Each structure stands twice: as structure tokens, then as C-alpha cells.
Amino acid sequence: MRCLAVCQDELVIRMLDELLLPGFEVEFVVEGRPLARRLHDAGVHVTAADPRRTETYLKADLTPGTCVIIEDNGRRGLRKILEAVRDAGGTLVYVLGLGAAATARRAEELRLDFPDVSYLSMAELFGGPLLTELARSLTRARVQQYQRYFSDADRVLIMLHNDPDPDAMASALALRNVLRRTKATAIIGTMQPVTRPENLRMVNLLDIHVEPLTPESLKEYDRIAMVDVQPHYFGDLIDRVDLVIDHHPEQPGYTTMFKDIRADYGSTSTILTEHLRAVDVSISERTATALLYAIKSDTLFFSRQTNRGDLEAFSYLYPLADAAMIRKMEGAEITMERLDYVMRAYRHGTLSEQVFCAFLGATPREDFIPYVADFFLQLEHVKWTVVAGVVSDSLVVSVRNLGYTKNAGEFVRRFFADIGSAGGHRAMAKAVVPLSAFYAKFGDASEQSIGLRLQELVTQFLHEVRSQKAEGRSEAEEAKAR
């Protein structure tokens, strides 16, 4: 999250810079140019400008989602700064009281004229738990903003990606709760229905209604929110929505009133759990079960991309959820049909340099491909899986790895973004390209060559990554020697 800090005390600036990084992208506004030069030379992102002018914040690209921290040292001018920030569109504003200025009376006086401003003392800010509380209060303000925006809508659509997975459906249930709506006033919808066995079992056991959508039916809704997906996924069909909440890398090409995109999170359900907690919404057993199952499945029980937020959400939800229900949903994952494709990959796949590659041929459903990729990632000595299949004349490629410093998303974007759609995270990614385009770029128009070609591409990619790292270490060693 971006943070703009208006401070004049060098010690406070250095302390804030140390405290807020790397969780926040911090920029400081100071009045004195000599101070700005010293801080700039020390590697601090700083601008010298008049903090009492609205223009200062407009030039700094202040948005409603920017956290603003303003130092209160007891001198005059604080109210003019607050007015300038408010006039520039700032809404997430915190006043940091220093020394004798940080009094309860001072905080109360400010709240009378600026009710949305939060007042913190220096001691509070630098307390360990307070940094977590600061992030939570920012989330609370963000959620309250979109709650107000959605409150006067008669019909709301919570839109999911095609063939939605547990993370998408659980996030939709949670968002409906955040918006304090029912299934009649907040519809959960998708262009293509749920097909995977374990997801169908989740739908049935938790009684989740996912309505079919058409391009024409989108016009029936007053507000549209998207969870676990962004508008670019639907091509030219949608270029504007009201809210986007997602854990996939942010994509350009659309406009939205509100968004919360955190690509370092293992699941969108983690983000929605934080939203529920931020505004003190009671989480039912049904919603907690859906969210817990989603976090568990999207992170492969924390064996792929995850962070502290995922772990905290899981710990919070665990006592609220129905563990027996989760075991029932997980029991649907292994089917004879899926085992057939696992065996097909076992017979025709190759394992080289801890990378397993397999081509499944024509597959009736796309979900077989990521399932096989996840299955083989569990094998000993396998750190990458690249599994492909043909679905309706398109080559679908699923890539999985154990994370660390590797980047599955970078791999698919590099080789397939120019001929189809490609993207994903460090630990999981997907590409969908027309089969004819794959043959045109890589040659040898035969299905037997696809698995070998994928093995060559991922091997080339990993060798280049290792070479770049080696060069980086050599340069660092040379610099250290000098």
C-alpha cells in the first residue's frame, strides 16, 4: 500500500521509513530543501513542497486509497494541511502526535472538524502490535468506503471467473456478508458453471447458489463486484466494474471505483477474511468453512505461495469452521476419470532436472490439467510441473512449482503472452493459446512434440535464471572486494 508521510522532524522521518518499509510504499513531504537533500542522499523517497497547498498532494498523485500520515508537533498549520489533503481527495488520514502535543484533548479537537481522521501518539505507532492495527484500520476505512457505495443499490452482482473454484466461491460468500446482503439482493454469478467434482460437492454441501450469466444479463445490476478475477479475464466484454478484490497480479485496461489487489497473498479468501474482521462482521460457520477450505486448497495447505496473512486468517477461521464438512469436500478430489489422466501423464511424461513435463492430449475438461500438475508436484525430487492438454482447439498449459525464487508467471508470459493469454503467480501459472498459434511459433505440427517442446522451454528458462543469479552474485562479490 502507498503511504504519504508529511513530516519535518528528521528523526521521525527515519524511524517511519524504517518502520513502514517494506509493507508500505512510502514517500515523504518536507518543507525544507536542505533536509530533503540529506534524506534523498540517504536513500529516502522525499519531495520538498509546501504541505499546506492542495497542489502538493495532487502532484504526488494522492488517491482515496493512499494512507496519509501527518506529523503534529504542536505548531500552527496542521488544520491547513488537513484541509489541503482532504481537498485533494485524501480519506485515509492519520495524525501522528509528537511529545507534549499528543494529548487526548488535541485529538478530540481535531475530530470535531475532521471526523474521519485518526489520531495516534508516537508511543502507539511504534508499539509492535500497532503496525498490524494500522494496516487493519486502513482495511477498515477501505471496506467502509465500498460498503457505503454499494448500500443504495437494489441489485448487486458478485461475479466469478469461469468454472469457479473454492477461493472464488468462498470470497463471494464473504463479500455478500461484508455488504450485509442476502442471496436475493447480491447474486453470485458466472459465465460458465462449476464442473470440478470437489467444487460441485462444495456447492452442494454449503448450499451455494451460483447463477448463470450472459453478457446481456450484466445490464440488470446496479453494482458489479469481482472476486478472485479481474475484468481483463473476460476480454472486451467488461471494461468497468465497481469493486475488484483479487490475489492475482494486477492487470491494466479497466476502471473501477474500488479495488484491493494483493498479489503476495495465497488466496483471495484471506483478503476477504481481513475485510470481515476489519468491520467486525460476524462470520457464520458456513462462511468460515468455505473460507478455510478455500485457503487450504489455494495454497495446497501452505506448500505454495503464502504469507503471514494467510496463516493468520487460517488460524482465526479454524475454530469457527466445520472440520468434518471440509473432509467431505476434500474427499471428492480423487475420481477414476482424474486417475486416468494421472496415469496418462505418468506413462508419457518426462522428469529432468527436477522438472516434470507431460502432454495429456485432448481433454474433455480443463480442470484435469491443473489437477495433474498439482498431483505430480507432490512427488519427491519434483520442484516444477508443466502439464498441457488440448481443450476445444486451444492448448492449455498449467505450471506449478514450490515457489522460492522461481517465477511460474514469468515463464508463461515470456513464451506464450504474444500468442495467447498467459499469467499467474510465482508458484502457479496458466497459459491458453490456440493450438495453431503454438505450432506456428514453435514448429513441428504434431501433438507428440508438445511435451518435449515444453520441457525444452522450461529447461531453457531455468538455466537462464540460474545464470542471471550467478552473474549477480559475481558482481556483488566484486563490489565487496573493491
C-alpha positions in Angstrom: 0.0 0.0 0.0 1.2 3.5 -0.8 1.8 5.9 2.1 2.4 9.7 2.0 4.0 11.0 5.2 4.1 14.8 5.9 6.9 15.3 8.4 9.5 17.9 9.3 11.5 16.0 12.0 14.4 14.1 10.5 14.5 11.5 13.3 10.8 10.8 13.0 11.2 10.5 9.2 14.0 8.0 9.5 12.0 6.0 12.1 8.9 5.9 10.0 10.9 4.9 6.9 12.4 2.0 8.8 9.0 1.0 10.4 6.8 1.2 7.3 9.1 -0.5 4.8 8.7 -3.0 3.2 5.0 -3.3 3.9 4.2 0.2 2.6 5.5 2.2 -0.4 6.5 5.4 1.5 7.1 8.9 0.2 7.8 11.9 2.5 6.8 15.5 2.0 9.1 18.1 3.8 9.2 21.8 3.6 13.0 22.4 3.8 15.1 21.7 0.7 18.3 21.1 2.7 16.5 18.4 4.7 15.1 16.9 1.5 18.6 16.7 0.0 20.0 14.9 3.1 17.2 12.4 3.1 17.5 11.8 -0.6 21.2 11.1 -0.3 20.3 8.6 2.4 18.0 6.7 0.1 14.7 8.1 1.4 12.0 8.8 -1.2 11.3 12.5 -0.4 9.8 15.7 -2.0 10.3 19.3 -0.9 7.0 21.1 -1.1 4.5 23.3 0.8 2.3 20.8 2.8 -0.4 23.4 3.2 -1.2 23.6 -0.6 -3.6 21.2 -2.3 -1.5 21.2 -5.4 1.3 19.4 -3.4 -0.9 16.4 -3.0 -2.3 16.5 -6.5 1.3 16.4 -7.9 2.0 13.5 -5.5 -0.9 11.5 -7.2 -2.8 11.2 -3.9 -5.8 8.9 -4.2 -8.5 7.8 -1.8 -6.6 4.6 -1.2 -3.4 6.4 -0.2 -2.5 6.3 3.5 -1.5 9.8 4.7 0.4 10.3 8.0 0.8 13.9 9.2 3.1 14.9 11.9 1.6 17.0 14.7 4.4 18.8 16.6 2.1 21.3 18.3 2.8 24.1 15.8 0.2 26.0 13.9 -0.7 24.9 10.4 -1.9 21.4 11.0 -5.5 22.3 10.1 -4.4 23.8 6.8 -2.5 20.7 6.0 -5.5 18.5 6.8 -7.8 20.7 4.6 -5.3 20.5 1.7 -5.2 16.7 2.0 -9.0 16.5 2.2 -9.4 18.8 -0.8 -7.0 16.7 -2.8 -9.2 13.6 -2.2 -7.4 12.0 0.8 -9.5 9.8 3.0 -7.2 7.5 4.9 -5.6 10.2 7.1 -3.6 9.7 10.4 -2.2 12.4 12.6 0.9 11.4 14.5 1.2 13.3 17.8 4.7 14.1 19.0 5.8 14.9 22.5 3.6 17.2 24.5 1.3 17.8 21.5 0.0 14.3 21.7 -2.9 14.8 24.1 -6.4 13.4 24.3 -7.8 16.9 24.2 -5.8 17.7 21.0 -7.2 14.5 19.4 -10.8 15.4 20.3 -10.4 18.9 18.9 -9.3 17.6 15.6 -12.1 15.0 15.4 -14.7 17.8 15.7 -13.6 19.3 12.3 -12.1 16.2 10.8 -14.2 13.2 12.0 -12.6 10.7 9.6 -9.0 11.5 10.9 -7.4 9.0 13.3 -5.0 10.4 15.9 -2.0 8.3 17.1 0.7 9.0 19.6 4.3 8.2 18.8 4.3 5.6 21.5 1.3 3.9 20.0 2.7 3.9 16.4 6.0 2.3 17.3 4.4 -0.4 19.5 4.8 -3.8 17.8 1.1 -4.7 17.6 0.2 -1.2 16.4 1.7 -1.7 12.9 -0.7 -4.6 12.4 -3.5 -2.4 13.8 -2.6 0.4 11.4 -2.9 -2.0 8.4 -6.2 -3.2 9.8 -7.5 0.3 10.3 -6.6 1.1 6.7 -8.5 -2.0 5.6 -11.5 -0.9 7.7 -11.6 2.5 6.0 -11.3 0.9 2.6 -14.1 -1.5 3.3 -16.4 1.2 4.8 -15.9 3.2 1.7 -17.2 0.5 -0.7 -19.9 -0.5 1.8 -21.4 3.0 1.6 -21.1 2.9 -2.2 -23.0 -0.4 -2.5 -25.6 0.4 0.2 -28.1 2.2 -2.1 -28.0 -0.4 -4.9 -31.1 -2.6 -5.4 -29.3 -5.5 -7.1 -25.6 -6.3 -6.8 -23.7 -8.9 -8.8 -20.7 -10.6 -7.4 -19.0 -12.0 -10.5 -16.7 -15.0 -10.5 -14.3 -16.4 -13.2 -15.5 -19.3 -15.4 -15.8 -22.7 -13.7 -15.2 -21.1 -10.3 -13.0 -22.7 -7.7 -13.4 -22.8 -3.9 -11.4 -19.5 -3.5 -13.8 -17.6 -5.8 -17.0 -19.0 -4.2 -15.9 -18.6 -0.7 -14.8 -15.0 -1.4 -18.2 -14.3 -2.9 -20.0 -15.6 0.2 -17.7 -13.5 2.4 -18.3 -10.3 0.3 -22.0 -10.8 0.5 -21.6 -10.8 4.3 -19.4 -7.7 4.2 -22.1 -5.9 2.2 -24.7 -7.2 4.6 -26.9 -8.6 1.8 -28.9 -11.7 1.1 -28.7 -14.1 -1.8 -31.7 -12.2 -3.3 -30.0 -8.8 -3.3 -26.4 -9.9 -4.0 -26.3 -12.5 -6.8 -23.2 -14.7 -7.1 -22.8 -15.4 -10.9 -20.5 -16.8 -13.5 -20.4 -17.1 -17.3 -19.5 -20.8 -17.2 -20.8 -23.1 -14.4 -19.0 -25.2 -11.8 -17.8 -28.5 -13.2 -15.0 -29.9 -11.0 -16.2 -32.7 -8.7 -14.8 -31.3 -5.4 -16.2 -27.9 -6.3 -19.6 -29.3 -7.0 -19.5 -31.1 -3.7 -18.7 -27.8 -2.0 -21.6 -26.1 -3.8 -24.0 -28.9 -2.6 -22.7 -29.2 0.9 -22.6 -25.5 1.6 -25.7 -24.7 -0.4 -24.0 -22.1 -2.6 -26.2 -20.7 -5.4 -24.1 -19.7 -8.4 -26.3 -18.2 -11.1 -25.5 -18.4 -14.9 -24.8 -15.1 -16.5 -24.9 -13.8 -20.1 -23.4 -10.6 -21.5 -27.0 -9.1 -21.7 -27.8 -10.0 -18.1 -24.9 -7.9 -16.8 -27.1 -4.8 -17.5 -29.6 -5.9 -14.9 -27.4 -5.0 -12.0 -26.8 -1.6 -10.3 -23.4 -2.5 -9.0 -20.9 -5.2 -10.1 -18.1 -6.6 -7.9 -15.5 -9.2 -9.0 -13.7 -11.5 -6.6 -10.7 -13.7 -7.5 -10.7 -12.3 -11.0 -10.2 -9.0 -12.9 -12.1 -7.7 -15.9 -9.3 -8.4 -18.4 -10.1 -12.1 -17.9 -13.4 -11.6 -19.9 -11.7 -9.9 -22.9 -13.6 -6.9 -24.3 -16.9 -7.9 -22.5 -16.3 -5.8 -19.4 -14.1 -2.7 -19.0 -15.6 -1.1 -15.9 -16.7 -2.6 -12.6 -17.4 -1.1 -9.1 -15.2 -3.3 -7.0 -12.3 -5.7 -7.6 -10.8 -8.0 -4.9 -8.2 -10.4 -6.1 -4.8 -12.0 -5.2 -3.6 -12.4 -8.8 -1.1 -9.9 -10.3 -2.8 -6.6 -11.1 -3.7 -6.2 -14.8 -4.3 -2.9 -16.7 -7.1 -2.0 -19.2 -10.1 -1.4 -16.9 -11.5 1.1 -14.5 -13.0 0.5 -11.1 -14.3 2.6 -8.2 -12.6 0.4 -5.6 -10.0 -2.4 -5.6 -8.0 -4.4 -3.2 -5.4 -6.5 -5.1 -2.7 -8.2 -3.2 -0.5 -10.5 -5.4 1.6 -11.6 -2.4 -1.4 -13.3 -0.8 -2.0 -17.0 -1.3 -5.8 -16.6 -1.7 -8.5 -14.0 -2.2 -10.3 -15.6 0.7 -7.5 -14.3 3.0 -8.2 -10.8 1.9 -12.0 -11.2 2.4 -11.3 -12.6 5.9 -9.4 -9.5 6.7 -12.3 -7.4 5.4 -14.8 -9.2 7.5 -12.7 -8.8 10.6 -11.9 -5.2 9.9 -15.6 -4.2 10.1 -16.5 -6.7 12.9 -18.9 -8.7 10.8 -19.9 -12.0 12.5 -18.6 -14.9 10.5 -21.1 -17.9 10.3 -19.9 -21.5 10.4 -20.9 -21.9 6.8 -18.8 -18.9 5.6 -15.9 -19.8 7.8 -15.9 -23.4 6.5 -15.9 -22.1 2.9 -13.1 -19.6 3.6 -10.9 -22.1 5.4 -11.3 -24.8 2.7 -10.5 -22.2 0.0 -7.3 -21.0 1.8 -6.3 -24.6 2.3 -6.9 -25.6 -1.3 -5.5 -22.5 -3.0 -2.2 -22.7 -1.0 -2.0 -26.6 -1.2 -2.1 -26.4 2.6 0.6 -23.7 2.7 3.0 -25.7 0.4 2.9 -23.0 -2.2 2.7 -19.2 -2.3 1.6 -18.0 1.1 2.3 -15.3 3.6 1.7 -14.3 7.2 -1.8 -13.0 6.4 -2.8 -16.5 5.0 -1.6 -18.1 8.2 -3.4 -15.6 10.5 -6.6 -16.0 8.5 -6.4 -19.8 8.7 -5.8 -19.7 12.5 -8.7 -17.3 13.0 -11.1 -19.3 10.9 -10.2 -22.8 12.1 -12.2 -22.8 15.4 -15.2 -21.3 13.5 -15.3 -23.8 10.7 -16.8 -27.3 10.4 -13.8 -29.6 10.0 -15.9 -32.7 9.2 -17.6 -30.8 6.3 -14.1 -29.8 4.9 -13.1 -33.5 5.0 -16.2 -34.4 3.0 -15.4 -31.8 0.4 -11.8 -32.9 0.1 -13.0 -36.5 -0.5 -14.3 -35.6 -3.9 -10.9 -34.8 -5.3 -9.9 -38.3 -6.5 -12.0 -39.8 -9.2 -11.5 -42.6 -11.7 -11.6 -40.1 -14.5 -8.9 -38.0 -12.9 -6.7 -41.0 -12.2 -6.9 -41.9 -15.9 -5.2 -38.6 -16.7 -2.7 -39.0 -13.9 -1.7 -42.4 -15.4 -1.6 -40.9 -18.9 0.9 -38.2 -17.6 2.9 -40.9 -15.8 3.2 -43.0 -19.0 4.1 -40.2 -21.3 5.7 -37.5 -19.1 9.3 -36.8 -18.5 11.3 -35.9 -15.4 14.5 -33.9 -15.9 16.4 -31.6 -13.5 13.5 -31.8 -11.0 11.0 -30.7 -13.7 8.1 -32.9 -14.6 6.5 -32.2 -18.0 3.6 -34.0 -19.6 1.2 -33.6 -22.5 -2.3 -35.1 -21.9 -3.6 -34.8 -25.5 -7.3 -33.9 -26.0 -9.1 -33.5 -22.7 -12.9 -33.0 -22.3 -12.5 -30.7 -19.3 -9.8 -28.1 -18.5 -9.7 -28.9 -14.8 -7.9 -32.2 -15.5 -4.8 -30.3 -16.5 -4.1 -28.3 -13.2 -5.2 -31.3 -11.2 -2.4 -33.4 -12.8 0.1 -30.5 -12.4 -0.7 -30.3 -8.7 -0.6 -34.1 -8.3 2.9 -34.5 -9.6 4.3 -31.6 -7.7 3.8 -33.8 -4.6 6.4 -36.3 -5.8 9.8 -36.5 -4.3 12.5 -34.7 -6.3 9.9 -32.7 -8.3 10.1 -28.9 -7.9 8.4 -27.9 -11.2 5.5 -29.3 -13.1 4.4 -28.3 -16.6 1.3 -30.1 -17.8 -0.6 -29.3 -21.0 -3.7 -30.5 -22.8 -5.9 -29.6 -25.7 -9.3 -28.2 -24.9 -11.5 -27.1 -27.9 -8.6 -26.4 -30.2 -6.6 -24.5 -27.6 -3.5 -25.6 -25.8 -3.9 -25.1 -22.0 -0.7 -25.1 -20.0 -0.6 -25.3 -16.2 2.6 -24.6 -14.4 3.3 -25.3 -10.8 6.4 -25.0 -8.6 7.4 -24.9 -5.0 7.9 -21.1 -5.1 11.1 -19.9 -3.5 12.8 -17.5 -6.0 11.3 -19.1 -9.1 8.5 -17.4 -11.2 5.9 -19.6 -13.0 4.1 -16.5 -14.1 7.2 -15.0 -15.7 7.8 -18.3 -17.6 4.3 -18.5 -19.2 4.3 -14.7 -20.1 7.7 -14.9 -21.7 6.8 -17.8 -24.1 3.1 -17.6 -24.6 1.8 -14.0 -23.9 2.4 -13.0 -27.6 0.2 -15.8 -29.0 -2.5 -16.1 -26.3 -3.3 -15.4 -22.7 -0.7 -16.1 -20.1 -0.2 -15.1 -16.5 0.0 -16.1 -12.9 2.0 -16.1 -9.6 5.5 -17.1 -8.7 4.3 -20.6 -7.8 1.4 -21.2 -10.2 0.5 -20.0 -13.7 -1.5 -20.8 -16.7 -1.4 -20.1 -20.5 -4.2 -20.6 -23.0 -3.1 -20.4 -26.7 -4.7 -21.5 -30.0 -3.0 -24.8 -31.0 -2.4 -23.4 -34.5 -0.5 -20.4 -32.9 1.6 -22.7 -30.8 2.6 -24.7 -33.9 3.3 -21.5 -35.9 5.7 -20.2 -33.3 7.4 -23.4 -32.2 7.1 -25.6 -35.4 6.6 -29.4 -35.7 2.9 -29.5 -36.1 2.3 -32.8 -34.2 0.9 -33.4 -30.7 3.8 -35.8 -29.9 6.2 -32.9 -30.0 4.4 -30.7 -27.5 5.6 -32.3 -24.3 9.2 -32.3 -25.5 9.0 -28.7 -26.6 7.6 -27.6 -23.2 10.4 -29.5 -21.4 12.9 -27.6 -23.6 11.3 -24.2 -22.9 11.2 -24.6 -19.1 14.8 -26.0 -19.0 16.0 -23.0 -21.1 14.1 -20.6 -18.7 15.6 -22.2 -15.6 19.1 -22.2 -16.9 18.9 -18.5 -17.8 17.5 -17.7 -14.3 20.4 -19.6 -12.7 22.9 -17.8 -14.9 21.5 -14.4 -14.1 21.7 -15.2 -10.4 25.3 -16.4 -10.7 26.2 -13.1 -12.5 24.5 -11.1 -9.8 26.5 -12.9 -7.1 29.7 -12.4 -9.0 29.1 -8.6 -9.4 28.2 -8.4 -5.7 31.4 -10.2 -4.7 33.5 -7.9 -6.9 31.9 -4.9 -5.4 32.5 -6.2 -1.9 36.2 -6.9 -2.8 36.6 -3.3 -4.1 
